[in-house]
Amino acid sequence: MTPLRQRMIEDLQLKGYSGSTQTLYVSAVRQLCEHFGKTPGKITEEDLRVYFLHGKNVKKWSRSTSTVALCGIKFFYENTIKRPWPTLLFIRPGHEKKLPIVLSRDEVHALLSHIRLLRYRVCLTTIYSCGLRLSEGTHLKIEDIDSARGFICVRQSKGNKDRNVPLPPKTLNLLRDQWKTHKNKVWIFPSADRGGQNMTNASTPLSKSSVQSAFRSALKSTGINKKASVHTLRHSWATHLLEAGINLRLIQAWLGHSSPATTSVYTHLTEKAKTVAIKSIHELMDDL
């Protein structure tokens, strides 16, 4: 590891960035250097203009990819080597107004029933029934389960925030059944070797890629024609709660969103809400 990369990582740590964000930002700077075949100190401001135009017009970066690249490179030059450039102030990722993919309750049940291995089925069921992100589900520890109060404590999630989410009794029973298969002292979903064994003494949690693979396989088996991912389960959970009449602010807190505007996107996805709204509009017009 080069001294500059090490210093950037240390700067990110001092600023309180999460491990995943550190990895993304360091990778953004590495990709910039690889693109030009130069060290960071030899990259010019004109190089930056060319790089981001290439990302926008040739690579067709998504908004999230462009944002990570901009934030990572901007952090490096402004904080690590103290070299602010005006060009970085003019770069703005394009706005996207895409609604997230959502599965119906029947589709969720069908998908989960097609997952063969218990550890993947329970992990994905927990992710859906508690509205978790993928990494939050795979990294669940025994100490995170508050069975008496019926909550899961999600520790140091996005933004380094802790939050409590409701834990349905049925999900708690599934977690207990899963834990009995390995009795690991730390992890609910410990990693396994290729034979699916040696989970009892595993020191790391289940890999995210293996859970994603199990999800994709189940999605294909069900024949659901949607571009869904594991994160779709979280979107679906929030939408189903909203359809059930749960207060939006509660859903916001359980999802760990800082702004209610982020959570309000689910109001556009609820079929029941649309039906009620259309009925109300018709009633209003009937009085004219």
N, C-alpha and C positions, 0 to 999 in steps of 0.2 A: 504494500500500500504506500502510495506517495505521501510525502509530508503535507501537501496541499489538500489531498482527499481526507487525510486524518484530521487536519485542522477544520475542514468544513463539517465533518461529522461531529467534532467537539463543539463547534459553534451552534450546530443544530440542537445538540443535547443541552447546551446552556440556555438556549431559547425555549426549551421545553417541548420540542417537536417529538412526536411518537416515532417508534422504530420504523414503522412502515413508511412514514413520510420522509424520514432520513434516507431510506433506501431509494425512494422515488426521486428525490431531489439530487442525490449523488449520481444516480443513473442518468438524469437529464443533462448534467454537466459532462458526464462521460460520453454520451451520445453526440453532444455538440463537438467535442474534441475529435471524436472518431470521424465525424462527417468531414472535417477539414484536414484531418491528419496533423493537427497542431496541439501544442500544450496550451492550457488556458491563458497563460500570459501573453501568447503570441496572437490570440484571436482579436481582431479589430472590431470596431463598431460597425463597419460596413459588412463584415462577416456575419454579425448578428442579424442585420437587415436581410441579407441573402438567406440565412438559415431559416428564419421565421416565414419568409415569403415561400421558400421551398416547402416548408411544412404545410402551409395553407393551400398553395396552388398545385403542388405536385403530389405530396404525400396525403393530402386531404385529411389532415388531422381532425379528430373530433374536438369538441370544446374542452373535454376533460384532459385529453392529451396535450392540447395547446396550453392549457392552464398550468399543468404540472411542469411542462418545459419552461414556461415563462417564470413561474415562481421559483423553481430550482435554480435556474441560471441567474435570476435577479438576486436571489439570496447569496449565491456564491460571490458575485462581483461586488455587491454592496456591503456584505458583512465579513466575508473571509479575506478578500484581498483589497477591500476598501477602494473600489474603482467603479463608482456610479456612472452609468452612461445614459444620456438623454433618450437614445433609441428605445430603451426598455420601457420608458414612460409612455411611448406611443403605441405599443403593442397591446392589443386587446383581443382576447378570444371571442369568436363570434357567438351570438346568443342562439341557443337551441330551445325550442318549445315542444319537445317530445314528451308525450305522456308515457309513463312506465307501463310495461306489460303486466297484466293482472290475470290470474287464473280464477275460475269460479270455484266454489267450495267443492262441487262434484269433481272438478278436474284435479284439485289438490288431493282429495281422497283417493282418486284413481291412481295418481302418480305415486303417492306414498305406498300404496298397496303393491306396486310393481317393483319395489326395492327389496332385493332378496336378502342381503345380509343385515342382521339385526342392528349392528352398530351404525350403519349408514341410515337405516330406516328411522331409528330413534333420534339420531343427530338431526336429520332433516325435519322430522316431526317437531322436535324442540325448536328449531329455527323458525318454523311456521307458527307454532302455537304461542311463541313468546316474542315474535317480531324481531328476531336477532339477525345481525349481519353474520356472514359465513365464519369469519375469524372469531366472533364472539361465541358462536356455537361450538366450534371445534376446541376452543380454549377453556371451556367450562371446567371448573375445579369443584371438588367436593365441598370446599368451604364457601362456595358461591351459592349453594342451595339452602334457602331458609324454608325448610318444610313446615315449620310451626306457623309461620306467617303467610306461607303460600307465595313466596317471591323468589326470583333469581336476582342476585346482585351482579350486574354486568360491570366489571372493573376496568378502569382505564380504557374506555372505548374511544371512538373518534372524538378528537378534541381533548383527550386525557380526562374524560369525565366519567364518574361512576353514576349508575342509575339502577333503580329497582324496577323489575317488570313482573307482572302477575304470572304465577306458575299454576296452570290448571292441574287438578288432582290426577287426572288420567296421565298427563305428561310426567308428573312426579313418579307415578308407578312405573312408567316405561323407563325412566332414568334409573330407578332402583333395580329393575330387571336387567338393564344393560350393565350396571356396575357389578352385579353379582356374577357376571360372566368372566370378570377379570380381577376385581377387588384391588385395583390400583389405589395406592394411598393418596394420590394427588389428583389425577385426571379422571373425569367422567368418560371421556373418549380418548384413551391412550393410543399411541401408534402401535402397529403390529408388524411382525415380519411378513415375508412373502406367503407364508403358510397361514397367516392370520393368528399366529400364536405369540407367546412372550409379552402379552400386554400387561401382566401383573407388575413387572419391574420396569416398564417403559418410562423413560424420563421426558419424553416429548409427546405432545398431543397428536391426534389424527391429522394427517396432512389435508390441506384445503383442496388440493388437486384430486385426491381420491374421492372426496365427497362430491366434487363437481362432476367427476366421471360417473359416479353412481347416479347422480341426478340426470345427466344427459341420457344415460342408458334407459332409465325409467321413463323419461319423456318420450323417447323414441318408441318404447314398447307400448305406451298408451295411445300413440297416434295423435297426440295433441299437436295441432298445427300452429304453434305459437313460438316465437323466438324467446323462450323463457330461460332463465338461469336460476341458480340458487337464490340470488337476491330477489327474484320474482316472488318467492314465498313471503318475504318481508313486506313487499308492496301489497300482496294479496291479503295478508293478515290485517294490515291497516285499513284496507278498503272494506273488508268484511266486518271489521269492528264499527266502521262508520255507518255501514248499512244496517247494523244492529242497533244504531242509535247512541253509540258511545260518544261522549263529548270530545270534540276535536282537540281541546287543550290536554286532555288526559292522554290521548293517542300521541300527541306531540311529546309529552314527557316520557312516555314509555318507549318511543322511538329514539329519544335522545336528540331531537331536533332543537336547535337554538332559536329558530324563528318559526312562528306559526305559518308564515308564507310557504315554507318548505313542506309542511304537512298538508296545507290546504289543497295541494295538487290532487289529493285523493278524492276530493269532493267532485272532481270531474270524471271519476271512474265508477261511481256507484250507480248501478242501474235502478235500485230502489229510490234513491234520491231523485234521479231524473224523472221517474214515474210519478212521484209525489209532486214534484215541481210542475210537470206538464198538466197534471190533474188540477192543481191550484190555478194555473193560468187559464185553463178552460172554464173553471168556475167563475173567475173574475170576468171573463169575456161574456159569459152567459147573462151577467147582470146588466150589460150595456143595452 
